[in-house]
Amino acid sequence: MVASIFVFFAHKLGYMSQFFLKVFSILAWITMALTSILLTPVFLLVWVCTFWWDKRRVALQMMMTFWAWHYQSLIPFWKMHLEGRKKIPWNRPVVMVANHRSLVDILALSKLRRPFKWTSKSENFKLPFVGMALSLTNSIRINRESMRSGAQFLSQAEEQMKKGSSILIFPEGTRSKTLTMRPFKEGAFHLAKKTGSGIIPIVHTGTEKTFAPGSWVLKGKAPIYMRVLDEIPAREVAENEVKATMYRVQEIMEKELDRLEIEKKMK
């Protein structure tokens, strides 16, 4: 609330400048650090109370969602819009695939408010607070330096899906530096075929405008639009070759992303 008032008057007075953004960014980062310290004992308490019966770590995942919502609410520049959340099942595992443009993608996609496992590079598991949350929620670790990373990913992800958890993957493998998606990697599609699961594509735009590349300073107004697309049924995944499914999903996502970009400009 205070942040929103601050931004409102900054707009009115014409002070939405680089200086203002730097000051606001510093305050936001400090607030995030302090609240992370305060929320960590609560997160650990939830884990202690639930780890022995909540095999899917649903309670912790919802705690992570609250954590992400808290950070989203700190930045009034980020207006998030989500369509199609109800297309994601609660009690049936699916493989979700989303385009990847920014570190903020993780905060934005937490708005899905569904229990699922993140896939993340091993370096992120070493970060303060973030690494703890990833580890305690049984997120999937990807070691890019290992020759066996593909097999390890499939093994971890398959184990979690057998417990009933969905998996969210960025099939580009890394963030795109442009508005065009990188070529997809096959891992997510091998996983869906091996586990007999459907695939739910998700497209989003706007997170690339939250920070300048390599910068910690907010860029200003950045509306973020997300859209959950129709599921590709498990039957279709099973009937087609992995590469054919991968190419089809990327084509669907590219077309829908273009449509979302056009709709965003019209709003």
GIURRA-V835281 format. One record per backbone hydrogen bond with DSSP energy under -0.5 kcal/mol. CO is the residue of the C=O (numbers start at 1). NH is the residue of the N-H. E is the energy in kcal/mol with one decimal. If there is no record, write none. Layout:
# GIURRA-V835281
{{CO NH E} {CO NH E}}
This chain:
# GIURRA-V835281
{{1 5 -2.2} {2 6 -2.4} {3 7 -2.4} {4 8 -2.5} {5 9 -2.4} {6 10 -1.8} {7 11 -2.4} {8 12 -2.3} {9 13 -2.5} {10 14 -0.7} {10 15 -2.6} {10 16 -0.5} {11 14 -0.7} {15 17 -3.0} {17 21 -2.4} {18 22 -2.2} {19 23 -2.4} {20 24 -3.0} {21 25 -2.5} {21 218 -0.5} {22 26 -2.4} {23 27 -2.2} {24 28 -2.5} {25 29 -2.7} {26 30 -2.4} {27 31 -2.4} {28 32 -2.5} {29 33 -2.3} {30 34 -2.6} {31 35 -2.7} {32 36 -2.0} {33 37 -1.9} {34 38 -2.0} {35 39 -2.6} {36 40 -1.5} {37 41 -0.7} {38 42 -0.5} {39 43 -2.6} {40 44 -2.5} {41 45 -2.3} {42 46 -2.4} {43 47 -2.0} {44 48 -2.6} {45 49 -2.1} {46 50 -1.0} {47 50 -0.7} {47 51 -2.8} {50 53 -1.5} {50 54 -3.3} {53 55 -1.4} {54 57 -1.3} {57 61 -2.2} {58 62 -2.4} {59 63 -1.7} {60 64 -2.5} {61 65 -2.0} {62 66 -2.1} {63 67 -2.4} {64 68 -2.8} {65 69 -2.7} {66 70 -2.4} {67 71 -1.7} {68 72 -2.6} {69 73 -2.4} {70 74 -0.8} {71 74 -0.6} {71 75 -0.6} {72 75 -1.2} {74 76 -0.8} {75 78 -1.6} {77 79 -1.0} {77 222 -2.0} {78 80 -0.7} {79 224 -2.7} {81 226 -3.0} {83 228 -2.9} {84 87 -2.0} {85 88 -2.0} {87 89 -0.6} {94 96 -0.6} {94 167 -2.0} {95 200 -2.4} {96 169 -2.9} {97 202 -2.6} {100 176 -2.8} {102 105 -1.5} {103 106 -1.3} {103 107 -0.5} {104 108 -2.7} {105 109 -3.1} {106 110 -0.9} {108 111 -1.8} {109 112 -1.8} {110 113 -1.5} {114 116 -0.6} {115 166 -0.8} {117 168 -2.8} {118 140 -3.0} {120 142 -2.4} {121 124 -1.6} {121 125 -0.5} {122 125 -1.0} {123 126 -1.5} {124 127 -1.1} {127 131 -2.0} {128 130 -3.6} {129 133 -2.5} {130 134 -2.6} {131 135 -2.3} {132 136 -2.7} {133 137 -1.4} {134 139 -2.6} {135 138 -1.5} {139 141 -0.5} {140 120 -2.7} {141 143 -0.6} {142 122 -2.5} {142 144 -0.9} {143 146 -1.3} {146 149 -1.3} {148 152 -2.7} {149 153 -2.6} {150 154 -2.2} {151 155 -2.2} {152 156 -2.5} {153 157 -2.8} {154 158 -2.5} {155 159 -1.8} {156 160 -1.9} {157 161 -2.2} {158 162 -2.0} {159 163 -0.8} {160 165 -2.1} {161 164 -1.2} {166 117 -2.6} {167 96 -3.4} {167 169 -0.5} {168 119 -0.7} {169 98 -1.9} {169 171 -0.9} {170 173 -2.0} {171 185 -2.8} {186 189 -0.8} {186 190 -2.3} {187 191 -2.3} {188 192 -1.9} {189 193 -1.9} {190 194 -2.7} {191 195 -2.1} {192 196 -0.8} {192 197 -2.4} {198 95 -2.4} {199 201 -0.6} {199 232 -3.3} {200 97 -1.9} {201 229 -2.7} {202 99 -1.0} {203 227 -2.9} {205 225 -2.5} {206 209 -1.7} {207 210 -1.6} {210 219 -2.3} {212 215 -2.5} {217 212 -0.8} {224 81 -2.8} {225 205 -2.2} {226 83 -1.8} {227 203 -2.3} {227 229 -0.5} {230 201 -0.6} {231 233 -0.8} {232 199 -2.1} {233 237 -1.9} {234 238 -2.6} {235 239 -1.7} {236 240 -1.2} {241 245 -2.3} {242 246 -2.6} {243 247 -2.7} {244 248 -2.1} {245 249 -2.6} {246 250 -2.4} {247 251 -2.1} {248 252 -2.4} {249 253 -2.6} {250 254 -2.6} {251 255 -2.1} {252 256 -2.3} {253 257 -2.5} {254 258 -2.1} {255 259 -2.0} {256 260 -2.3} {257 261 -2.4} {258 262 -2.0} {259 263 -2.4} {260 264 -2.3} {261 265 -1.7} {262 266 -1.2} {263 267 -0.6} {264 267 -1.0}}
